[in-house]
């Protein structure tokens, strides 16, 4: 088997949980993505990493970077003898709550499958990508890897056997995604979580998560907007994000229909279905963070329905 | 306003929770229904009750029976001066976990709206029906009233404002519904509930409830079958139903893809999509109850997609 030409694959950023759906829901978004260039080699996995943002430190050891681990796991499932040479162009900020490690894993798994005969479906690539995610995040969770591969909103039962369902999309959903300049590690954020949930809060979050599922299945923005409320995880994680209460309040005042934390944070997202409001919401959120001495970057985006793909 | 002719309305039995979706999901089923005959009167509410099963005791006081209360609440919302004469033909067993009080409430609310100009939608009738339910059950829960009115599977956030979404149906779902001869009162069953849920069980039930939502939205029996598992409420309520563990085990052995308790019980339901298996499952469940000295009645049925209607 000779070295092949490079192919280029992208995998989108993802919003884990989508508010109340802790460890269950995930959503792929446009405009932020990791890119992997990959070619077949005789054996083994080589990895180079190019970060598109300053100050990022990310391991180039293929056994420690999710791209390398996902590639190895995918090669193992395919049962092929060859290797792969990966160049990861890191478009997502690390530790941002936008599924950075999942995007790298998804792109690498997708690329390896493309290079070696495309024998696996996207659904089947979720397992190796999630195995890679587990190595770095300390838990077997597919709420980022599944939407990074499949696109749109996904529903996962992240136990073995892994069970993932693609739900759908909301065509007029606009997301204002704001990442403050603070790093939160998923593993540390998990350690803060409550051990128990009151029965009342259990029912409330379960209802909202199911309503959001129905909203994405029916392409119903209004149903989504009135269900984006989390009484279990958001109150705990908000404490890790300086200024969050004000950012949320000001986004709502600027016309957002809901605000929540993406994954374990610190990225915050607001929703609207009015294009004209998005800039005001973005401005209000950035100003609020600034008033708390926190610099932040923002992007106005929408649902990525395609997930991982060759570009 | 003169007395009118009687109209005849039916409202179906409902399976509250549909397994893991405690207080959130509900499903209308065929073959078991309450019927209300109703006509306009000058003022006030009169109620007679005819029970189709022996040994039932049900109040004919319109202020204590959900049919009477729902009629009163519906008249109040409509703002009309007239009254209504109701004849309730009770087709559902009481305290069975099949939404008996909700079916009476739904039928009466629907009938009053029919008699007085049909100004309210079915969705708008959920509020008065649920208010009636709250008087007798001790809590404001729409997981039976919503499907009894709308048909199919419904998703409710049972707080005010009440938020109800019709999800859909699963066309090849066959339900084996078995009611053992034991009365459990919703109010008493509620007192047994756990006060807290572990984070792990919270996530698991939330995933399954959302997956069941997706299954009904997509008409996907297989997705439903692998999501019908409740680790929060079923273990507690199972203790109220003599022989439940054996009934469940034997139903599965006979080919059922899942078994759970309907609402607060004691009715148990098993699912299959194979018509030929349903009789074997029914037989296995009845035998199991009998082996525990419990007599039971069974019905093989499917989803009622229509809900309350004039018959």
Interface residues (C-beta under 8 A of the other chain):
Chain A: X21 X22 X23 X24 X25 X155 X156 X157 X158 X159 X163 X165 X167 X193 X194 X195 X196 X197 X198 X199 X202 X203 X204 X205 X206 X207 X208 X209 X210 X211 X212 X213 X214 X217 X218 X223 X226 X227 X232
Chain B: X21 X22 X23 X24 X25 X155 X156 X157 X158 X159 X163 X165 X167 X193 X194 X195 X196 X197 X198 X199 X202 X203 X204 X205 X206 X207 X208 X209 X210 X211 X213 X214 X217 X218 X223 X226 X227 X232
